[in-house]
Amino acid sequence: PLPYMATTTLPPSGLWGNVVYESQTTAGNCNAVDVEGVSDVSSMMTTTTLNHTTAQPVLSCVSRRLFTATHNNHAKGNFYISKEMIQRLMKEAQEAFNTGGGDEENEKLTFAYYKESAALQINDEQLYIFSTAARGEFIPINIDLHFKHNGRRMYLVATANDEQFQSKVKWQISALMTADELCHKYGEEIRADLPLSSRQMPWFTDGMQRPPIDINVQRLNFKDVRHLKCKSSKRKNDIESGKSEHKTVVSTWALKNAIQQSFRDCLSPIVPVVVIKGKKQWIEWKRFVRIPKITDEFGRAGVIAISMRFYPQYESWKMECIDCDAGRVYYQHRLCSLDVQDPYRCEYNDLINRINVSCLKVN
């Protein structure tokens, strides 16, 4: 006889070998669920579709819904990750998180990268809650890391937090998995719905393709230089020594000339950074500006960073802020997750020594 499909009610246990049959109670795809380790499956609904020719089950249901952040700041309060999981992530990831400051500082950098990358995924609407009857709910998160041992993309998997903590943070990062491992556990059909890279979205790729080079400096609004907000240094040594509170004073004229000179100097370094503000994110470029009119304690000319942002709707660049916090600049730069060969990639120890002014006041 020709193969045919028929709707069949299975025995109450709902078991076919090592498979639980789920009914499609919500919109979604279908997948068979491995029940190894599942103790109570008797209450599961058992209506499914069976191929009588091969006597193999047709896949049962997996549904998904868009994840909604619990706070306006999408980098906070959505997922809990343990110190042990951060350490495991550092150990297993192909990408390095190195500040040159020891394990504790490296862990802080890794945590910041994970937290902000998860916020990017939320803003890009890449995070979905997948639901299965046997495996419960889970959220795969793509933060653009790869496993060291095989080079495959690493997904952070969030599952329900321990019951006593769910009122504070509903989800916890409980596993690091490849796409194949996710599909083996939850079903092959989720592969097409796994989150895309935030660093392949237009806001990122367009911003990275437009560095502030050969721009018309005359179009910059230098009238606002005096009112640019200064991000003062938060480095521990600067705070302990009081440098972060000491404001180095420079005239508007001197700063304007220094910025203009930095554009004429083809060797003046620039680095891209990711900026996240609530539900929006974009690329800015930090241009390092040498100011001969001021010097540090070693007699070297003062160096700050000016943050540049391009506004497509106006086809123009704008200076966003003065940055004297080298650590903050590096954390934002690390979010770009650039390849080792990328000409704009900057290591921590290189960047941290480029800024030698802790706080700048413009008169």
N, C-alpha and C positions, 0 to 999 in steps of 0.2 A: 504493500500500500504506500501511497505518497505520504511524505511527512506532513503532519498537521499539528496545530497548536490548540490546546483545549484548556479551559479553566478548570482546575481541580482543587478540591479541598483535601489537604494532607492530613495524616493522623494528628491527634491533639498535641503530640510532642513538638511537631513542626520541624523535626530533624531529618536531614538527608545526609547521612554520613557525618561530616563535620560542618554542615551548613545549616543556618537557621533561615527559614523563609519569612520575609516581612511583607505585609500588605502595603500597597501604595496609598497611604492615608493622607499624604500631602504631596504637592507638586514636586517632582524631582525625578532623577534617574533611578535605575534599578540595579541592584548588586547583591550577590550572595555574601553573607557575612560569616567569617570564621568565628566559631564560638568556643575556641580553646580558652579555657579559664572562666567561661561564663557559667555560673552555677544554676541560675533560674531562667529557663526559657519557656516554661510551660504556659506562661501568661501571654506569650507573643501571639499575634494574629497570624493565622497560617494559610490564608487564601493566597494563592500564587498562580503563575502560569507554568505549565510543564510541557516540554517537548517529548512526546511519547515515542518518537522514533529513536532518540539517543538516550532517553531516560536521564537527561541532565537538567538541572534546575536553571530556569532563566533568572537573571540577576534580580535581587530584591532592592528595595527603595533606599535612596539616599537623597535627602532634600537639603537645601541651603537657603540662608537668608543673609542679607548684608549686615555686617557688624556695625553697631552704633556705639560711639565713644561715650563714656560716662562723664567726661569733663570737657570743658571748652579747650583746655590745653591737652591736645591729643597725645602728648608724650607722658602724661601722668595718669596713674590710677586705673589703667585698663588691664594690665597684666602684671602678675607677680613673677619674679625670677629670683631664684636663690643664688647665694654666693657660689655654691657648688656647681650650679648650672653655668654660671658665668665662667668659672674656671675650666669647666669641661668644654665650653664653646671655644675658649682661647686655645686649649690643647688640641682640639680636633679641627679647627678651621685652618684652611690653607693661608688665609690672609692674616698678617701679623698685626698685633696691637702693642706697639712698643713706644714707651715714652722715655726710656733710659732712666726711669726713676724707681725701678723695682716693681715687684709683683703687685703691690697695692695700687700704685699709680696706673699700671697697665690694666688692672681690673676696673678702675674708674673709667678709663678711656673706653674699654669694651662695653661696659654698662651703658655709658652715654651713647655710644654708637647704636647699640641694640634699641635703646629706648626711643631715640630720635628716628631711627629707621622704621620702627613700628608706627610712629606717628605719620611718616611719609606714606606708608601703606594704607593707613586709615584715610588720609586726605585724598589719596588716589583711588579710593573705593575698591581696593584689592582684597580686603579682608572679609571673608564670609564664614558664617557659622554653619558647619556641615552637621547634619543630624542622622544618626543611624540608631536602630532599635537595640542592637546588641552591643555596639561600641560607644553609645552615647554621643555627645557633641564634641566637636574639636574645631580648632581654627589653625590652618597652616599659615605661616608668616614667612615672607621672602625678604631677607635683609641683605641679599647679594653677598653671601658667603659660600664657600665651597669646602667640601671635606678634603682634608690633607691627604688621606690615604688613597682616594680614587678620583679626586678632582670634580666630583659631581656636586650639583647645587645642594646646599643645606637649607632645609626648611625647619624653622622653629615651630613646634606643635604645642598649641595651648589647649588645655582641657580644664574641666571644672576644678576650681580650687577646693581645698579641704573645707568641709562644711562649716567649721567654726570661723573661717576667715572670709566666707563668700559675701557677707554683708559689707565688707570693706573692699575687697578685690575679688571679682567673680572668677577670674581666669588665672591659671598659672602655666608657665612654660614647663612642660613635663618631658619633652623629648626633642631630639635633633634627628631628622630623618631625611633620606633622599626621596625623590619622587617615586621611585620603584618601591621603596619600603612603605610609603604612604598608600600606594595603590594596592599593595599586597595585603595591608591591614584593613583598609577601608573600602577598597573596590576600584577597579581599573577606570571606571567612568569618571572619577574625580580628577583624572589627569588633566583633562581639557579645562578644568575650572581652577586649577592651582593658581595662586597669585602671580601676576607678572612683576617684573622688576620695576620699582619706582624710578630707577636710574635709566630706564629706557622710555620714560614718558616725555612728551614734547617739552614740558617746562624745563626738564633737565637737559635734554639733548640740545635744544635751541640755545639755552643759556651757556652751555659749554662750548658751543660753536661760535660764540660772539665775545671773545676777550676784548678788553678796552685797549686796542692797539690801533695806531693811525687814526685816532678820532680827532675831531675838530675841537681843540681845547677852548677856542673862543666861544663855543656854544655852552660851555659849563657856566653855571651860575655861581660866580665867586662871591656874590653879595651875601650868600648864605653861609660862607665859610666860618664866620664868627659865631654862628648859631648852631654849628654842627655839634651834636651830642658826642661827648667823649666817653668811650668805654674804658674805664681805668683798670689797671692790672689787678688781677685776683690771685696772682702767684703767691704762694705761702711766704717765700722769702721777702717779697715786696711788702706784704701785709705786716709781717713781724718787724721789719725794719722801719715801717712807717712811710715807705716810698709811695705806696698806693694812695696815700692821703696828701702827699706833697705834689702840688701842681706846678709844672714847668710852664712858665708864661712865654708866649710868643705873639708877635704882632700879626694882625690880619695880612698886612703887606708881605711879611717874611714868609708866612705859610703859603700864601697865594703863589709867590715866586718859586718856592720849593716844589709845590705841586706841579706847576707848569714845567719846571726843569725835569721832573721825573718823567714827564711825557716825552721830552726831547731826548732823554737818555734811554737808548735802546736796550741797555743792560739792566735797567731798573726792573727788579723782579715783580711778578704778579702771581697770585694764586687764587683759584676759585674756591668758594665756600657755599654751603647750603644754608639758607636762612628759612626758618619755620616760624610763622606767626599765626597761631590758631589753626584755621582750616586752610591756610594758604602757605605756599612755599615757592621759593625761587632761587636762582643763582645770583650771587654777588661776587665781585672780584676785589681782592685786597691788593691795593697798589702800595708798595713800600716807599715812603717819602723821606728823603734825607734833608734835614733842616740844619744848615751850617750855623745859623744864628744861636743855636742852643747846643750844649754839650753835656755828656754824662760825667760821672765821677772819674773816668779814665781819660777825659779830654776828647773823646770821640764825638763826632757830630750826632745830634739826636736823630733817631729814626722812629717814625710812627707808621701806621697803616691807614690808608683812606679807603673806605668801602664804596665801590662803584656799582650802580645798578642800571641796567638798560630798560627803558620803557618803550615797548614796541609801538604802542598807540601814538606816541609822540616822536618816535624815531630819534630818541635822544638819551644821553646818559645823565645820571644825577649822582652827586656825592651824598651818601646816606649817613655816614658817621665817621668819627675818628676812632681808631681802635688802638689802644695801648695794652691790651690784654692778649699776649702772645698765646697763652694756653687756650683761651676761648677761640682764637683764630684757628689754631690747629684742630680743635675738636670739630669745628664747623667744616674745616677742610677735609678731615678724615671721613666725613659723611659723603663726600664725593666718591669715595671708594675707587680711586684711580688705579690703573694698572701700573706696575713697577716701571714700565717703559714710557709712561705718559710724561711729556715734557713739563707739564704743570704739577706733577706730583711733588710734594715736599715732605721730607721726614721731620719728625718732631724736633730733633736736636738742631736741624738747620733753621727751622722756622723760629724756634724759641729764642734764638740769639739775634734775630733780625730787628726786633723791637727793643730799644733801650730807654724809652721814656715811659714812666709809669702812669702819668696823668698829665694831660695838656690843657692849658687854659689859653684861649685866643682873645686878645684884646683888640 
